[in-house]
Structures are given as structure tokens and as C-alpha cells.
Amino acid sequence: MAQISLFSSLFSWLPRRQAPSAAAAAALPMPAPSAARTDPAIAWGAKVPDAFKRKTIALCRRLEMEPDHLMAIMAFETGRSFDPAVTNRAGSGATGLIQFMPATAKALGTTTARLATMSALEQLDYVEKYLAPYAGRMGDLDSAYMAVLYPRAVGREPGHVLFRKGSVAYKLNRGLDANGDGRVTKAEAAARVRALLAEGLRPGLIG
């Protein structure tokens, strides 16, 4: 997290102004709440409530990853809906913002059924809890997505093979096999997420 430097001491030589009277102070206009803090625009930020956006930015700071990357991942995993109850069409049982598998949900102390009843804002707590072990290792989009899809490939080369034809994992993810060669590589798996990142940065979606 970037630290904010304080420069007040540089201006200590300036003459002090007399504080306004209570009546004068009461007449001064109050600054608008938004003037104190402005959240940065992020991919798909216009698609979600402000509270969701702020929470995503905050957890990404803690995880040392880009909010744009996590937003692109969630857009991909939910079909651009950011629906915490969305389920995998292939029948894997995966549910939610990053498609938690049943076993994954159990390891996090919950179930996919419970995750589906949460608001998107509430489910972000479990997104952070799941990604916490990979904090500091998700500096690029491909690595961030591998943490969600196939953690063993975090840090591997783009051509690393994740799934091969004939396996259950390939069947569930065969849509990622861009060239149809019966193998899903790390680069192929992340390609659609990269496309969703570019889409989410377009006017009308970034915010």
C-alpha cells in the first residue's frame, strides 16, 4: 500500500490566521462528503454498487493485487452479472463471484448453498479469505486468475498445460481450449479474462 507523505511542516513559516468566530464558522459552507475522498475508477466499476467497488479496492490493497484484475475475474466467472448466486452451467456445483467449488466452500467454513444466499458485498469476505494465501503473488492478471482456476499454475509459464482432454477438469473447462487441441494452457485459460478486462475498461463500464 502506498504511503501518504505529510508536508505540513514545510509550510510552518506561513503566518497563522486568526480562527473565525463561532458565528462565522457556523456560516461557512460544509464541504461535500465526496470532496474528502474520491475512489479511483476501476474496470466494471459502473456495473456494481459503490459499496461493492470500495470493498473490492480495499481487499485488493491488502492482497497486493490490482482491483481491475479481480473485477475482470468476477465479471468472467459470473457472466458479467456479479451475481453471488450464479452457478456453473456444466454442473460442477461451483457458485458465486469466483465460482467457489463445494469442497472449497467447506474449507472456508461455509457451503455453496450459504454462499448463494449472501449478498455480493458479504460474499467478498470469502473471496478475500480464499485469495489470502496468494497475497503478493498475483501481480499480473494471469497469475490472479490462476489463483482462482488452478493455483498450481501461479508463477508458471504461459504454455503450462492445465487440463487435458479426457479428464473431468477438461470437460468442465473445454470452452477455454481456444485452438481445440485437447489441451488448456495457462495463456488460453486467461485469454477470456483478459478480454473481459479490456471490455470492463471501456466507457460506460469503467467507473
C-alpha angles and dihedrals in degrees: 000000000000115000122227115231119219117227101176092108090062091066099045090113093066116105114260117244119226112254113252119252119262091256092050092046091052089054094053114106115251115237116249113258091241092057092070096056135015118190115218120252113256137185112285089003092133089057097061136053117271092247091056091048093049092048091049092052091049096050092045089056089054091047093045094235135120116267088216089061096050091046090052090050093050091046089054097044093049099039091251091301101103084213111161091206099051114125134205112270092212090067101249092133092240112153141186143006096340096018100255111209116226092250091048092051090051091051088053091054098257142072135245088247091058092043089055091057093053126095116248088251092054093046091057087075089064091045088057093043091053095047096043095093089059096049111142093017098079100075095133130045096247092053092046091053093046088057086062101036107028115357094189088069095058105122094011124126120273092253095055109129115235103175135015130204112269096040126105089236090056091049091053092047103031090120087072093061095101098179096036095234094136094256132094112209128196091253092050092048092052096042096087092047089053088053090051090050091054090046093049091053092060122108110275093030103051111078 
